[in-house]
């Protein structure tokens, strides 16, 4: 059995809505860890959370779905995703 390994995808994910950052940020961290995604949250407020995630495209899709359904005390209106170039030079 041969498997191909490609470079992991890197994306900036912006979550917008009525967010309880105090509970949602730890939830996001746990969810990303369960999926095996590298992540870094750069902004968290009551209406916007910004983070970078890195991993397989399928797992990033799962992260988006999880966040959109996320804990009961948040209301996610939209999730914007933008690729981050992995090439530096």
C-alpha positions as CSV (number, residue, x, y, z in Angstrom):
1,X,0.0,0.0,0.0
2,X,1.5,3.3,-1.1
3,X,0.4,6.6,0.4
4,X,1.3,10.0,-0.9
5,X,2.1,12.7,1.6
6,X,1.6,16.3,0.5
7,X,2.5,19.4,2.2
8,X,-0.1,20.3,4.8
9,X,-2.5,23.1,4.0
10,X,-2.3,26.4,6.0
11,X,-5.3,28.7,6.3
12,X,-6.4,31.7,8.1
13,X,-9.9,31.1,9.5
14,X,-12.0,34.1,10.7
15,X,-15.1,33.2,12.7
16,X,-17.8,35.9,13.0
17,X,-20.9,35.9,15.1
18,X,-22.1,36.3,18.7
19,X,-19.2,34.5,20.3
20,X,-18.4,33.9,23.9
21,X,-14.6,34.0,23.5
22,X,-13.9,32.9,27.1
23,X,-15.5,29.5,26.5
24,X,-15.2,29.2,22.7
25,X,-11.4,29.7,22.5
26,X,-10.7,26.7,24.8
27,X,-13.3,24.7,22.9
28,X,-11.5,25.6,19.6
29,X,-8.1,24.5,21.0
30,X,-9.5,21.2,22.2
31,X,-11.2,20.5,18.9
32,X,-8.1,21.4,16.9
33,X,-6.0,19.1,19.1
34,X,-8.5,16.2,18.6
35,X,-8.2,16.7,14.9
36,X,-4.4,16.9,15.1
37,X,-4.3,20.4,13.6
38,X,-1.6,22.9,14.4
39,X,-3.3,26.2,15.3
40,X,-2.6,29.6,16.6
41,X,-5.3,32.1,17.7
42,X,-4.3,35.7,16.9
43,X,-7.5,37.5,17.9
44,X,-10.5,36.7,20.1
45,X,-13.4,39.0,20.9
46,X,-17.2,38.7,21.3
47,X,-17.8,39.1,17.6
48,X,-14.6,37.7,15.9
49,X,-12.0,35.0,16.3
50,X,-9.0,34.8,14.0
51,X,-6.7,31.8,13.8
52,X,-4.3,30.0,11.6
53,X,-4.7,26.3,11.2
54,X,-2.4,23.8,9.5
55,X,-3.1,20.2,8.5
56,X,-4.8,18.2,5.8
57,X,-7.5,20.0,3.9
58,X,-10.1,17.4,5.0
59,X,-9.2,18.0,8.7
60,X,-9.4,21.8,8.2
61,X,-12.9,21.2,6.6
62,X,-13.8,19.2,9.7
63,X,-12.6,22.1,11.9
64,X,-14.8,24.5,10.1
65,X,-17.8,22.3,10.4
66,X,-17.1,21.8,14.1
67,X,-16.8,25.5,14.8
68,X,-19.9,26.3,12.8
69,X,-21.9,23.8,15.1
70,X,-19.7,24.6,18.1
71,X,-20.7,25.0,21.7
72,X,-24.3,25.9,22.6
73,X,-23.4,29.4,24.0
74,X,-22.1,30.7,20.7
75,X,-23.8,31.7,17.4
76,X,-21.5,31.4,14.4
77,X,-22.8,33.5,11.5
78,X,-20.0,33.0,9.1
79,X,-16.5,31.4,8.8
80,X,-14.1,32.9,6.3
81,X,-11.1,30.9,5.1
82,X,-8.1,32.1,3.2
83,X,-5.1,30.0,2.2
84,X,-1.7,31.1,3.6
85,X,1.2,30.6,1.2
86,X,3.7,28.1,2.5
87,X,6.4,29.4,0.2
88,X,8.6,32.2,1.6
89,X,11.1,33.6,-0.8
